[in-house]
Amino acid sequence: MPMQPDEIRDIIEAKLTGAEAHVEGDGAHFTAVVVCPAFIGKSRIAKQQMVYDTVREQLLDGTLHALSLKTFTPDEWQALDDGQ
């Protein structure tokens, strides 16, 4: 049974303290925007790895097929929001 965006969001938010995740998708391919204070000082790759670690089980067992990520610290997210 394919996963739903809210299920993925709940997993990410439960496993990454303070994270706020916005997930969209069609049951097979998902996109997540994750804002988390734990990302401070981390590279883009390290941030993405932290998120992938939260859903590793679902990726390995095939319940989650594809997840595209955009990751931000709260300050990066605020700066992006301020720029609009």
C-alpha positions in Angstrom: 0.0 0.0 0.0 1.5 3.3 -1.0 2.4 5.8 1.6 0.6 9.1 2.0 2.3 12.5 2.4 1.1 12.9 6.0 2.6 9.6 7.0 6.0 10.6 5.7 5.7 14.0 7.4 4.8 12.3 10.7 7.8 10.0 10.5 10.3 12.8 9.7 8.9 15.1 12.4 8.9 12.3 15.0 12.5 11.3 14.4 14.0 14.8 13.8 13.6 16.9 16.9 12.0 20.3 16.2 11.6 19.5 12.5 8.7 20.9 10.4 8.1 18.9 7.2 5.9 19.8 4.3 5.4 16.7 2.0 3.6 16.4 -1.3 3.4 13.4 -3.6 1.3 11.0 -5.6 1.9 7.7 -3.7 5.1 6.9 -5.5 7.2 10.0 -5.8 7.3 12.6 -3.0 8.9 16.0 -2.4 9.6 17.1 1.1 10.7 20.5 2.4 12.1 20.1 5.9 13.0 22.9 8.3 15.0 21.8 11.3 17.2 23.5 13.9 19.4 20.3 13.9 20.6 21.3 10.4 22.5 24.3 11.7 26.1 24.0 10.7 25.5 21.0 8.4 26.2 20.7 4.7 23.4 20.2 2.3 24.4 16.6 1.9 24.5 16.1 5.7 21.0 17.6 6.1 19.6 15.4 3.4 21.2 12.3 5.0 19.6 13.2 8.3 16.2 13.2 6.7 16.8 10.0 4.7 17.9 8.3 7.9 14.4 8.9 9.3 12.7 7.0 6.4 15.5 4.5 5.7 13.2 1.5 6.7 10.5 2.6 4.3 12.9 3.2 1.5 14.5 -0.3 2.0 11.2 -2.2 2.2 9.8 -0.4 -0.8 6.8 1.3 0.9 8.5 4.6 0.0 9.8 4.7 -3.6 11.3 8.1 -4.2 11.8 11.2 -2.0 13.2 14.5 -3.2 14.4 16.8 -0.4 14.9 20.5 0.2 16.3 21.1 3.6 16.7 24.4 5.5 17.7 25.7 8.9 15.0 28.0 10.5 17.2 31.0 9.6 17.6 29.9 6.0 13.8 29.3 5.7 13.1 32.7 7.2 15.5 34.4 4.8 13.8 32.6 1.9 10.4 33.7 3.1 11.6 37.3 3.6 12.9 37.3 0.0 9.5 36.7 -1.5 
